[in-house]
Amino acid sequence: MGNPTYDKNSQVDFLKHRLNMFLDLLDAIDPEDTELDDIDRLITIIDELESKCKEFNNREMSESV
């Protein structure tokens, strides 16, 4: 994947980029043709974003100690 991101601005930029990619994907989905696997993938992406937020938050907390 690459090196860990410790800079707060880089972390925010990363999250913004990932969220925008998710929103683009969401906009492209046709509700009439969406299958359960598609919904599961969207949920996985949300879970990954949440995990990354927690990871960044934990890095910030450990650096402030």
mmCIF file as Biopython writes it, N, C-alpha, C and O atoms, coordinates in Angstrom:
data_model
#
loop_
_atom_site.group_PDB
_atom_site.id
_atom_site.type_symbol
_atom_site.label_atom_id
_atom_site.label_alt_id
_atom_site.label_comp_id
_atom_site.label_asym_id
_atom_site.label_entity_id
_atom_site.label_seq_id
_atom_site.pdbx_PDB_ins_code
_atom_site.Cartn_x
_atom_site.Cartn_y
_atom_site.Cartn_z
_atom_site.occupancy
_atom_site.B_iso_or_equiv
_atom_site.auth_seq_id
_atom_site.auth_asym_id
_atom_site.pdbx_PDB_model_num
ATOM 1   N N  . MET A ? 1  ? 0.813   -1.200 0.000   1.0 0.0 1  A 1 
ATOM 2   C CA . MET A ? 1  ? 0.000   0.000  0.000   1.0 0.0 1  A 1 
ATOM 3   C C  . MET A ? 1  ? 0.850   1.253  0.000   1.0 0.0 1  A 1 
ATOM 4   O O  . MET A ? 1  ? 0.569   2.205  -0.729  1.0 0.0 1  A 1 
ATOM 5   N N  . GLY A ? 2  ? 1.894   1.252  0.823   1.0 0.0 2  A 1 
ATOM 6   C CA . GLY A ? 2  ? 2.736   2.426  0.935   1.0 0.0 2  A 1 
ATOM 7   C C  . GLY A ? 2  ? 3.109   2.683  2.373   1.0 0.0 2  A 1 
ATOM 8   O O  . GLY A ? 2  ? 2.820   1.881  3.262   1.0 0.0 2  A 1 
ATOM 9   N N  . ASN A ? 3  ? 3.741   3.788  2.587   1.0 0.0 3  A 1 
ATOM 10  C CA . ASN A ? 3  ? 4.162   4.147  3.932   1.0 0.0 3  A 1 
ATOM 11  C C  . ASN A ? 3  ? 2.996   4.688  4.745   1.0 0.0 3  A 1 
ATOM 12  O O  . ASN A ? 3  ? 2.072   5.286  4.194   1.0 0.0 3  A 1 
ATOM 13  N N  . PRO A ? 4  ? 3.041   4.473  6.082   1.0 0.0 4  A 1 
ATOM 14  C CA . PRO A ? 4  ? 1.987   5.035  6.931   1.0 0.0 4  A 1 
ATOM 15  C C  . PRO A ? 4  ? 1.967   6.556  6.846   1.0 0.0 4  A 1 
ATOM 16  O O  . PRO A ? 4  ? 3.010   7.196  6.713   1.0 0.0 4  A 1 
ATOM 17  N N  . THR A ? 5  ? 0.778   7.119  6.923   1.0 0.0 5  A 1 
ATOM 18  C CA . THR A ? 5  ? 0.599   8.565  6.873   1.0 0.0 5  A 1 
ATOM 19  C C  . THR A ? 5  ? 0.441   9.090  8.289   1.0 0.0 5  A 1 
ATOM 20  O O  . THR A ? 5  ? -0.510  8.747  8.990   1.0 0.0 5  A 1 
ATOM 21  N N  . TYR A ? 6  ? 1.403   9.942  8.708   1.0 0.0 6  A 1 
ATOM 22  C CA . TYR A ? 6  ? 1.349   10.491 10.061  1.0 0.0 6  A 1 
ATOM 23  C C  . TYR A ? 6  ? 0.958   11.960 10.073  1.0 0.0 6  A 1 
ATOM 24  O O  . TYR A ? 6  ? 0.473   12.469 11.083  1.0 0.0 6  A 1 
ATOM 25  N N  . ASP A ? 7  ? 1.165   12.637 8.962   1.0 0.0 7  A 1 
ATOM 26  C CA . ASP A ? 7  ? 0.824   14.052 8.872   1.0 0.0 7  A 1 
ATOM 27  C C  . ASP A ? 7  ? -0.696  14.215 8.846   1.0 0.0 7  A 1 
ATOM 28  O O  . ASP A ? 7  ? -1.386  13.605 8.030   1.0 0.0 7  A 1 
ATOM 29  N N  . LYS A ? 8  ? -1.198  15.046 9.751   1.0 0.0 8  A 1 
ATOM 30  C CA . LYS A ? 8  ? -2.656  15.239 9.884   1.0 0.0 8  A 1 
ATOM 31  C C  . LYS A ? 8  ? -3.298  15.669 8.560   1.0 0.0 8  A 1 
ATOM 32  O O  . LYS A ? 8  ? -4.355  15.154 8.196   1.0 0.0 8  A 1 
ATOM 33  N N  . ASN A ? 9  ? -2.682  16.595 7.844   1.0 0.0 9  A 1 
ATOM 34  C CA . ASN A ? 9  ? -3.243  17.067 6.570   1.0 0.0 9  A 1 
ATOM 35  C C  . ASN A ? 9  ? -3.281  15.944 5.541   1.0 0.0 9  A 1 
ATOM 36  O O  . ASN A ? 9  ? -4.244  15.824 4.785   1.0 0.0 9  A 1 
ATOM 37  N N  . SER A ? 10 ? -2.244  15.130 5.512   1.0 0.0 10 A 1 
ATOM 38  C CA . SER A ? 10 ? -2.213  14.001 4.576   1.0 0.0 10 A 1 
ATOM 39  C C  . SER A ? 10 ? -3.295  12.980 4.918   1.0 0.0 10 A 1 
ATOM 40  O O  . SER A ? 10 ? -3.918  12.403 4.028   1.0 0.0 10 A 1 
ATOM 41  N N  . GLN A ? 11 ? -3.511  12.765 6.208   1.0 0.0 11 A 1 
ATOM 42  C CA . GLN A ? 11 ? -4.553  11.844 6.632   1.0 0.0 11 A 1 
ATOM 43  C C  . GLN A ? 11 ? -5.933  12.340 6.199   1.0 0.0 11 A 1 
ATOM 44  O O  . GLN A ? 11 ? -6.746  11.564 5.696   1.0 0.0 11 A 1 
ATOM 45  N N  . VAL A ? 12 ? -6.192  13.618 6.394   1.0 0.0 12 A 1 
ATOM 46  C CA . VAL A ? 12 ? -7.477  14.197 5.996   1.0 0.0 12 A 1 
ATOM 47  C C  . VAL A ? 12 ? -7.634  14.116 4.477   1.0 0.0 12 A 1 
ATOM 48  O O  . VAL A ? 12 ? -8.707  13.768 3.985   1.0 0.0 12 A 1 
ATOM 49  N N  . ASP A ? 13 ? -6.582  14.430 3.738   1.0 0.0 13 A 1 
ATOM 50  C CA . ASP A ? 13 ? -6.636  14.337 2.275   1.0 0.0 13 A 1 
ATOM 51  C C  . ASP A ? 13 ? -6.910  12.908 1.833   1.0 0.0 13 A 1 
ATOM 52  O O  . ASP A ? 13 ? -7.702  12.682 0.918   1.0 0.0 13 A 1 
ATOM 53  N N  . PHE A ? 14 ? -6.263  11.946 2.474   1.0 0.0 14 A 1 
ATOM 54  C CA . PHE A ? 14 ? -6.487  10.537 2.156   1.0 0.0 14 A 1 
ATOM 55  C C  . PHE A ? 14 ? -7.954  10.165 2.363   1.0 0.0 14 A 1 
ATOM 56  O O  . PHE A ? 14 ? -8.582  9.556  1.496   1.0 0.0 14 A 1 
ATOM 57  N N  . LEU A ? 15 ? -8.489  10.542 3.525   1.0 0.0 15 A 1 
ATOM 58  C CA . LEU A ? 15 ? -9.884  10.208 3.833   1.0 0.0 15 A 1 
ATOM 59  C C  . LEU A ? 15 ? -10.857 10.895 2.877   1.0 0.0 15 A 1 
ATOM 60  O O  . LEU A ? 15 ? -11.844 10.295 2.452   1.0 0.0 15 A 1 
ATOM 61  N N  . LYS A ? 16 ? -10.575 12.153 2.541   1.0 0.0 16 A 1 
ATOM 62  C CA . LYS A ? 16 ? -11.428 12.876 1.584   1.0 0.0 16 A 1 
ATOM 63  C C  . LYS A ? 16 ? -11.425 12.170 0.226   1.0 0.0 16 A 1 
ATOM 64  O O  . LYS A ? 16 ? -12.469 12.006 -0.406  1.0 0.0 16 A 1 
ATOM 65  N N  . HIS A ? 17 ? -10.242 11.760 -0.205  1.0 0.0 17 A 1 
ATOM 66  C CA . HIS A ? 17 ? -10.123 11.083 -1.500  1.0 0.0 17 A 1 
ATOM 67  C C  . HIS A ? 17 ? -10.909 9.767  -1.491  1.0 0.0 17 A 1 
ATOM 68  O O  . HIS A ? 17 ? -11.654 9.477  -2.427  1.0 0.0 17 A 1 
ATOM 69  N N  . ARG A ? 18 ? -10.737 8.982  -0.436  1.0 0.0 18 A 1 
ATOM 70  C CA . ARG A ? 18 ? -11.449 7.709  -0.338  1.0 0.0 18 A 1 
ATOM 71  C C  . ARG A ? 18 ? -12.959 7.914  -0.264  1.0 0.0 18 A 1 
ATOM 72  O O  . ARG A ? 18 ? -13.723 7.162  -0.871  1.0 0.0 18 A 1 
ATOM 73  N N  . LEU A ? 19 ? -13.385 8.927  0.476   1.0 0.0 19 A 1 
ATOM 74  C CA . LEU A ? 19 ? -14.816 9.212  0.583   1.0 0.0 19 A 1 
ATOM 75  C C  . LEU A ? 19 ? -15.377 9.658  -0.764  1.0 0.0 19 A 1 
ATOM 76  O O  . LEU A ? 19 ? -16.473 9.243  -1.141  1.0 0.0 19 A 1 
ATOM 77  N N  . ASN A ? 20 ? -14.651 10.488 -1.484  1.0 0.0 20 A 1 
ATOM 78  C CA . ASN A ? 20 ? -15.100 10.919 -2.812  1.0 0.0 20 A 1 
ATOM 79  C C  . ASN A ? 20 ? -15.194 9.743  -3.772  1.0 0.0 20 A 1 
ATOM 80  O O  . ASN A ? 20 ? -16.116 9.676  -4.584  1.0 0.0 20 A 1 
ATOM 81  N N  . MET A ? 21 ? -14.243 8.814  -3.685  1.0 0.0 21 A 1 
ATOM 82  C CA . MET A ? 21 ? -14.312 7.618  -4.527  1.0 0.0 21 A 1 
ATOM 83  C C  . MET A ? 21 ? -15.561 6.804  -4.195  1.0 0.0 21 A 1 
ATOM 84  O O  . MET A ? 21 ? -16.228 6.281  -5.088  1.0 0.0 21 A 1 
ATOM 85  N N  . PHE A ? 22 ? -15.871 6.702  -2.901  1.0 0.0 22 A 1 
ATOM 86  C CA . PHE A ? 22 ? -17.069 5.980  -2.471  1.0 0.0 22 A 1 
ATOM 87  C C  . PHE A ? 22 ? -18.330 6.663  -2.998  1.0 0.0 22 A 1 
ATOM 88  O O  . PHE A ? 22 ? -19.244 6.001  -3.489  1.0 0.0 22 A 1 
ATOM 89  N N  . LEU A ? 23 ? -18.370 7.987  -2.894  1.0 0.0 23 A 1 
ATOM 90  C CA . LEU A ? 23 ? -19.541 8.726  -3.372  1.0 0.0 23 A 1 
ATOM 91  C C  . LEU A ? 23 ? -19.718 8.584  -4.881  1.0 0.0 23 A 1 
ATOM 92  O O  . LEU A ? 23 ? -20.842 8.473  -5.370  1.0 0.0 23 A 1 
ATOM 93  N N  . ASP A ? 24 ? -18.607 8.587  -5.619  1.0 0.0 24 A 1 
ATOM 94  C CA . ASP A ? 24 ? -18.681 8.373  -7.070  1.0 0.0 24 A 1 
ATOM 95  C C  . ASP A ? 24 ? -19.247 6.987  -7.377  1.0 0.0 24 A 1 
ATOM 96  O O  . ASP A ? 24 ? -20.080 6.829  -8.269  1.0 0.0 24 A 1 
ATOM 97  N N  . LEU A ? 25 ? -18.789 6.002  -6.637  1.0 0.0 25 A 1 
ATOM 98  C CA . LEU A ? 25 ? -19.296 4.641  -6.824  1.0 0.0 25 A 1 
ATOM 99  C C  . LEU A ? 25 ? -20.783 4.576  -6.504  1.0 0.0 25 A 1 
ATOM 100 O O  . LEU A ? 25 ? -21.557 3.949  -7.227  1.0 0.0 25 A 1 
ATOM 101 N N  . LEU A ? 26 ? -21.167 5.217  -5.433  1.0 0.0 26 A 1 
ATOM 102 C CA . LEU A ? 26 ? -22.574 5.235  -5.026  1.0 0.0 26 A 1 
ATOM 103 C C  . LEU A ? 26 ? -23.449 5.904  -6.094  1.0 0.0 26 A 1 
ATOM 104 O O  . LEU A ? 26 ? -24.549 5.433  -6.386  1.0 0.0 26 A 1 
ATOM 105 N N  . ASP A ? 27 ? -22.958 6.994  -6.666  1.0 0.0 27 A 1 
ATOM 106 C CA . ASP A ? 27 ? -23.700 7.684  -7.721  1.0 0.0 27 A 1 
ATOM 107 C C  . ASP A ? 27 ? -23.846 6.822  -8.980  1.0 0.0 27 A 1 
ATOM 108 O O  . ASP A ? 27 ? -24.831 6.941  -9.709  1.0 0.0 27 A 1 
ATOM 109 N N  . ALA A ? 28 ? -22.871 5.967  -9.225  1.0 0.0 28 A 1 
ATOM 110 C CA . ALA A ? 28 ? -22.861 5.162  -10.453 1.0 0.0 28 A 1 
ATOM 111 C C  . ALA A ? 28 ? -23.753 3.926  -10.351 1.0 0.0 28 A 1 
ATOM 112 O O  . ALA A ? 28 ? -24.058 3.292  -11.361 1.0 0.0 28 A 1 
ATOM 113 N N  . ILE A ? 29 ? -24.162 3.593  -9.156  1.0 0.0 29 A 1 
ATOM 114 C CA . ILE A ? 29 ? -24.969 2.381  -8.978  1.0 0.0 29 A 1 
ATOM 115 C C  . ILE A ? 29 ? -26.414 2.635  -9.396  1.0 0.0 29 A 1 
ATOM 116 O O  . ILE A ? 29 ? -27.037 3.621  -9.002  1.0 0.0 29 A 1 
ATOM 117 N N  . ASP A ? 30 ? -26.918 1.719  -10.198 1.0 0.0 30 A 1 
ATOM 118 C CA . ASP A ? 30 ? -28.318 1.774  -10.616 1.0 0.0 30 A 1 
ATOM 119 C C  . ASP A ? 30 ? -29.141 0.961  -9.619  1.0 0.0 30 A 1 
ATOM 120 O O  . ASP A ? 30 ? -28.969 -0.254 -9.520  1.0 0.0 30 A 1 
ATOM 121 N N  . PRO A ? 31 ? -30.025 1.615  -8.889  1.0 0.0 31 A 1 
ATOM 122 C CA . PRO A ? 31 ? -30.807 0.897  -7.872  1.0 0.0 31 A 1 
ATOM 123 C C  . PRO A ? 31 ? -31.580 -0.298 -8.429  1.0 0.0 31 A 1 
ATOM 124 O O  . PRO A ? 31 ? -31.808 -1.279 -7.721  1.0 0.0 31 A 1 
ATOM 125 N N  . GLU A ? 32 ? -31.973 -0.217 -9.671  1.0 0.0 32 A 1 
ATOM 126 C CA . GLU A ? 32 ? -32.741 -1.314 -10.279 1.0 0.0 32 A 1 
ATOM 127 C C  . GLU A ? 32 ? -31.885 -2.556 -10.516 1.0 0.0 32 A 1 
ATOM 128 O O  . GLU A ? 32 ? -32.400 -3.674 -10.522 1.0 0.0 32 A 1 
ATOM 129 N N  . ASP A ? 33 ? -30.579 -2.363 -10.711 1.0 0.0 33 A 1 
ATOM 130 C CA . ASP A ? 33 ? -29.680 -3.475 -11.034 1.0 0.0 33 A 1 
ATOM 131 C C  . ASP A ? 33 ? -28.772 -3.880 -9.870  1.0 0.0 33 A 1 
ATOM 132 O O  . ASP A ? 33 ? -27.940 -4.775 -10.020 1.0 0.0 33 A 1 
ATOM 133 N N  . THR A ? 34 ? -28.922 -3.239 -8.731  1.0 0.0 34 A 1 
ATOM 134 C CA . THR A ? 34 ? -28.049 -3.504 -7.599  1.0 0.0 34 A 1 
ATOM 135 C C  . THR A ? 34 ? -28.382 -4.840 -6.955  1.0 0.0 34 A 1 
ATOM 136 O O  . THR A ? 34 ? -29.542 -5.159 -6.695  1.0 0.0 34 A 1 
ATOM 137 N N  . GLU A ? 35 ? -27.320 -5.618 -6.705  1.0 0.0 35 A 1 
ATOM 138 C CA . GLU A ? 35 ? -27.490 -6.912 -6.073  1.0 0.0 35 A 1 
ATOM 139 C C  . GLU A ? 35 ? -26.948 -6.867 -4.649  1.0 0.0 35 A 1 
ATOM 140 O O  . GLU A ? 35 ? -26.288 -5.905 -4.255  1.0 0.0 35 A 1 
ATOM 141 N N  . LEU A ? 36 ? -27.227 -7.893 -3.899  1.0 0.0 36 A 1 
ATOM 142 C CA . LEU A ? 36 ? -26.789 -7.969 -2.513  1.0 0.0 36 A 1 
ATOM 143 C C  . LEU A ? 36 ? -25.264 -7.879 -2.395  1.0 0.0 36 A 1 
ATOM 144 O O  . LEU A ? 36 ? -24.751 -7.264 -1.460  1.0 0.0 36 A 1 
ATOM 145 N N  . ASP A ? 37 ? -24.547 -8.484 -3.330  1.0 0.0 37 A 1 
ATOM 146 C CA . ASP A ? 37 ? -23.082 -8.405 -3.323  1.0 0.0 37 A 1 
ATOM 147 C C  . ASP A ? 37 ? -22.601 -6.963 -3.458  1.0 0.0 37 A 1 
ATOM 148 O O  . ASP A ? 37 ? -21.601 -6.579 -2.851  1.0 0.0 37 A 1 
ATOM 149 N N  . ASP A ? 38 ? -23.308 -6.173 -4.247  1.0 0.0 38 A 1 
ATOM 150 C CA . ASP A ? 38 ? -22.955 -4.756 -4.403  1.0 0.0 38 A 1 
ATOM 151 C C  . ASP A ? 38 ? -23.130 -4.003 -3.084  1.0 0.0 38 A 1 
ATOM 152 O O  . ASP A ? 38 ? -22.285 -3.194 -2.702  1.0 0.0 38 A 1 
ATOM 153 N N  . ILE A ? 39 ? -24.221 -4.275 -2.407  1.0 0.0 39 A 1 
ATOM 154 C CA . ILE A ? 39 ? -24.482 -3.641 -1.109  1.0 0.0 39 A 1 
ATOM 155 C C  . ILE A ? 39 ? -23.432 -4.070 -0.092  1.0 0.0 39 A 1 
ATOM 156 O O  . ILE A ? 39 ? -22.945 -3.253 0.690   1.0 0.0 39 A 1 
ATOM 157 N N  . ASP A ? 40 ? -23.086 -5.356 -0.106  1.0 0.0 40 A 1 
ATOM 158 C CA . ASP A ? 40 ? -22.054 -5.856 0.803   1.0 0.0 40 A 1 
ATOM 159 C C  . ASP A ? 40 ? -20.718 -5.163 0.554   1.0 0.0 40 A 1 
ATOM 160 O O  . ASP A ? 40 ? -19.994 -4.850 1.500   1.0 0.0 40 A 1 
ATOM 161 N N  . ARG A ? 41 ? -20.392 -4.925 -0.694  1.0 0.0 41 A 1 
ATOM 162 C CA . ARG A ? 41 ? -19.129 -4.249 -1.026  1.0 0.0 41 A 1 
ATOM 163 C C  . ARG A ? 41 ? -19.157 -2.806 -0.520  1.0 0.0 41 A 1 
ATOM 164 O O  . ARG A ? 41 ? -18.153 -2.314 -0.005  1.0 0.0 41 A 1 
ATOM 165 N N  . LEU A ? 42 ? -20.276 -2.135 -0.658  1.0 0.0 42 A 1 
ATOM 166 C CA . LEU A ? 42 ? -20.406 -0.764 -0.140  1.0 0.0 42 A 1 
ATOM 167 C C  . LEU A ? 42 ? -20.221 -0.737 1.382   1.0 0.0 42 A 1 
ATOM 168 O O  . LEU A ? 42 ? -19.559 0.150  1.921   1.0 0.0 42 A 1 
ATOM 169 N N  . ILE A ? 43 ? -20.801 -1.700 2.049   1.0 0.0 43 A 1 
ATOM 170 C CA . ILE A ? 43 ? -20.649 -1.778 3.504   1.0 0.0 43 A 1 
ATOM 171 C C  . ILE A ? 43 ? -19.196 -2.038 3.875   1.0 0.0 43 A 1 
ATOM 172 O O  . ILE A ? 43 ? -18.698 -1.473 4.849   1.0 0.0 43 A 1 
ATOM 173 N N  . THR A ? 44 ? -18.516 -2.875 3.120   1.0 0.0 44 A 1 
ATOM 174 C CA . THR A ? 44 ? -17.097 -3.145 3.358   1.0 0.0 44 A 1 
ATOM 175 C C  . THR A ? 44 ? -16.269 -1.880 3.203   1.0 0.0 44 A 1 
ATOM 176 O O  . THR A ? 44 ? -15.360 -1.630 3.995   1.0 0.0 44 A 1 
ATOM 177 N N  . ILE A ? 45 ? -16.576 -1.087 2.193   1.0 0.0 45 A 1 
ATOM 178 C CA . ILE A ? 45 ? -15.845 0.170  1.977   1.0 0.0 45 A 1 
ATOM 179 C C  . ILE A ? 45 ? -16.064 1.117  3.158   1.0 0.0 45 A 1 
ATOM 180 O O  . ILE A ? 45 ? -15.121 1.756  3.624   1.0 0.0 45 A 1 
ATOM 181 N N  . ILE A ? 46 ? -17.292 1.209  3.637   1.0 0.0 46 A 1 
ATOM 182 C CA . ILE A ? 46 ? -17.595 2.048  4.806   1.0 0.0 46 A 1 
ATOM 183 C C  . ILE A ? 46 ? -16.815 1.546  6.029   1.0 0.0 46 A 1 
ATOM 184 O O  . ILE A ? 46 ? -16.257 2.340  6.786   1.0 0.0 46 A 1 
ATOM 185 N N  . ASP A ? 47 ? -16.782 0.232  6.212   1.0 0.0 47 A 1 
ATOM 186 C CA . ASP A ? 47 ? -16.034 -0.342 7.329   1.0 0.0 47 A 1 
ATOM 187 C C  . ASP A ? 47 ? -14.539 -0.022 7.221   1.0 0.0 47 A 1 
ATOM 188 O O  . ASP A ? 47 ? -13.890 0.265  8.226   1.0 0.0 47 A 1 
ATOM 189 N N  . GLU A ? 48 ? -14.003 -0.071 6.010   1.0 0.0 48 A 1 
ATOM 190 C CA . GLU A ? 48 ? -12.592 0.251  5.798   1.0 0.0 48 A 1 
ATOM 191 C C  . GLU A ? 48 ? -12.311 1.717  6.108   1.0 0.0 48 A 1 
ATOM 192 O O  . GLU A ? 48 ? -11.284 2.043  6.702   1.0 0.0 48 A 1 
ATOM 193 N N  . LEU A ? 49 ? -13.215 2.592  5.711   1.0 0.0 49 A 1 
ATOM 194 C CA . LEU A ? 49 ? -13.058 4.016  6.022   1.0 0.0 49 A 1 
ATOM 195 C C  . LEU A ? 49 ? -13.103 4.244  7.536   1.0 0.0 49 A 1 
ATOM 196 O O  . LEU A ? 49 ? -12.307 5.011  8.078   1.0 0.0 49 A 1 
ATOM 197 N N  . GLU A ? 50 ? -14.025 3.584  8.198   1.0 0.0 50 A 1 
ATOM 198 C CA . GLU A ? 50 ? -14.114 3.711  9.654   1.0 0.0 50 A 1 
ATOM 199 C C  . GLU A ? 50 ? -12.837 3.201  10.327  1.0 0.0 50 A 1 
ATOM 200 O O  . GLU A ? 50 ? -12.334 3.812  11.270  1.0 0.0 50 A 1 
ATOM 201 N N  . SER A ? 51 ? -12.333 2.096  9.841   1.0 0.0 51 A 1 
ATOM 202 C CA . SER A ? 51 ? -11.104 1.527  10.390  1.0 0.0 51 A 1 
ATOM 203 C C  . SER A ? 51 ? -9.923  2.481  10.210  1.0 0.0 51 A 1 
ATOM 204 O O  . SER A ? 51 ? -9.101  2.647  11.111  1.0 0.0 51 A 1 
ATOM 205 N N  . LYS A ? 52 ? -9.853  3.096  9.048   1.0 0.0 52 A 1 
ATOM 206 C CA . LYS A ? 52 ? -8.768  4.038  8.769   1.0 0.0 52 A 1 
ATOM 207 C C  . LYS A ? 52 ? -8.881  5.266  9.662   1.0 0.0 52 A 1 
ATOM 208 O O  . LYS A ? 52 ? -7.866  5.780  10.132  1.0 0.0 52 A 1 
ATOM 209 N N  . CYS A ? 53 ? -10.084 5.737  9.901   1.0 0.0 53 A 1 
ATOM 210 C CA . CYS A ? 53 ? -10.283 6.869  10.815  1.0 0.0 53 A 1 
ATOM 211 C C  . CYS A ? 53 ? -9.796  6.513  12.214  1.0 0.0 53 A 1 
ATOM 212 O O  . CYS A ? 53 ? -9.119  7.312  12.861  1.0 0.0 53 A 1 
ATOM 213 N N  . LYS A ? 54 ? -10.137 5.323  12.677  1.0 0.0 54 A 1 
ATOM 214 C CA . LYS A ? 54 ? -9.698  4.884  13.997  1.0 0.0 54 A 1 
ATOM 215 C C  . LYS A ? 54 ? -8.173  4.756  14.046  1.0 0.0 54 A 1 
ATOM 216 O O  . LYS A ? 54 ? -7.541  5.131  15.033  1.0 0.0 54 A 1 
ATOM 217 N N  . GLU A ? 55 ? -7.599  4.225  12.976  1.0 0.0 55 A 1 
ATOM 218 C CA . GLU A ? 55 ? -6.146  4.083  12.908  1.0 0.0 55 A 1 
ATOM 219 C C  . GLU A ? 55 ? -5.464  5.444  13.001  1.0 0.0 55 A 1 
ATOM 220 O O  . GLU A ? 55 ? -4.512  5.612  13.763  1.0 0.0 55 A 1 
ATOM 221 N N  . PHE A ? 56 ? -5.944  6.408  12.238  1.0 0.0 56 A 1 
ATOM 222 C CA . PHE A ? 56 ? -5.362  7.746  12.274  1.0 0.0 56 A 1 
ATOM 223 C C  . PHE A ? 56 ? -5.533  8.368  13.659  1.0 0.0 56 A 1 
ATOM 224 O O  . PHE A ? 56 ? -4.624  9.022  14.170  1.0 0.0 56 A 1 
ATOM 225 N N  . ASN A ? 57 ? -6.702  8.161  14.262  1.0 0.0 57 A 1 
ATOM 226 C CA . ASN A ? 57 ? -6.954  8.705  15.582  1.0 0.0 57 A 1 
ATOM 227 C C  . ASN A ? 57 ? -6.015  8.080  16.618  1.0 0.0 57 A 1 
ATOM 228 O O  . ASN A ? 57 ? -5.501  8.773  17.496  1.0 0.0 57 A 1 
ATOM 229 N N  . ASN A ? 58 ? -5.798  6.774  16.510  1.0 0.0 58 A 1 
ATOM 230 C CA . ASN A ? 58 ? -4.892  6.090  17.436  1.0 0.0 58 A 1 
ATOM 231 C C  . ASN A ? 58 ? -3.456  6.573  17.269  1.0 0.0 58 A 1 
ATOM 232 O O  . ASN A ? 58 ? -2.733  6.711  18.256  1.0 0.0 58 A 1 
ATOM 233 N N  . ARG A ? 59 ? -3.035  6.832  16.039  1.0 0.0 59 A 1 
ATOM 234 C CA . ARG A ? 59 ? -1.696  7.376  15.811  1.0 0.0 59 A 1 
ATOM 235 C C  . ARG A ? 59 ? -1.549  8.729  16.487  1.0 0.0 59 A 1 
ATOM 236 O O  . ARG A ? 59 ? -0.536  9.015  17.125  1.0 0.0 59 A 1 
ATOM 237 N N  . GLU A ? 60 ? -2.571  9.552  16.336  1.0 0.0 60 A 1 
ATOM 238 C CA . GLU A ? 60 ? -2.533  10.891 16.927  1.0 0.0 60 A 1 
ATOM 239 C C  . GLU A ? 60 ? -2.468  10.786 18.450  1.0 0.0 60 A 1 
ATOM 240 O O  . GLU A ? 60 ? -1.712  11.515 19.092  1.0 0.0 60 A 1 
ATOM 241 N N  . MET A ? 61 ? -3.253  9.889  19.023  1.0 0.0 61 A 1 
ATOM 242 C CA . MET A ? 61 ? -3.279  9.716  20.473  1.0 0.0 61 A 1 
ATOM 243 C C  . MET A ? 61 ? -1.932  9.215  20.991  1.0 0.0 61 A 1 
ATOM 244 O O  . MET A ? 61 ? -1.464  9.675  22.032  1.0 0.0 61 A 1 
ATOM 245 N N  . SER A ? 62 ? -1.307  8.280  20.281  1.0 0.0 62 A 1 
ATOM 246 C CA . SER A ? 62 ? -0.032  7.732  20.742  1.0 0.0 62 A 1 
ATOM 247 C C  . SER A ? 62 ? 1.103   8.731  20.586  1.0 0.0 62 A 1 
ATOM 248 O O  . SER A ? 62 ? 2.075   8.683  21.339  1.0 0.0 62 A 1 
ATOM 249 N N  . GLU A ? 63 ? 0.994   9.631  19.623  1.0 0.0 63 A 1 
ATOM 250 C CA . GLU A ? 63 ? 2.033   10.662 19.443  1.0 0.0 63 A 1 
ATOM 251 C C  . GLU A ? 63 ? 1.932   11.742 20.508  1.0 0.0 63 A 1 
ATOM 252 O O  . GLU A ? 63 ? 2.935   12.374 20.839  1.0 0.0 63 A 1 
ATOM 253 N N  . SER A ? 64 ? 0.747   11.964 21.046  1.0 0.0 64 A 1 
ATOM 254 C CA . SER A ? 64 ? 0.568   13.029 22.033  1.0 0.0 64 A 1 
ATOM 255 C C  . SER A ? 64 ? 0.962   12.571 23.436  1.0 0.0 64 A 1 
ATOM 256 O O  . SER A ? 64 ? 1.033   13.387 24.355  1.0 0.0 64 A 1 
ATOM 257 N N  . VAL A ? 65 ? 1.215   11.290 23.606  1.0 0.0 65 A 1 
ATOM 258 C CA . VAL A ? 65 ? 1.575   10.768 24.936  1.0 0.0 65 A 1 
ATOM 259 C C  . VAL A ? 65 ? 3.018   10.986 25.222  1.0 0.0 65 A 1 
ATOM 260 O O  . VAL A ? 65 ? 3.499   10.612 26.292  1.0 0.0 65 A 1 
#
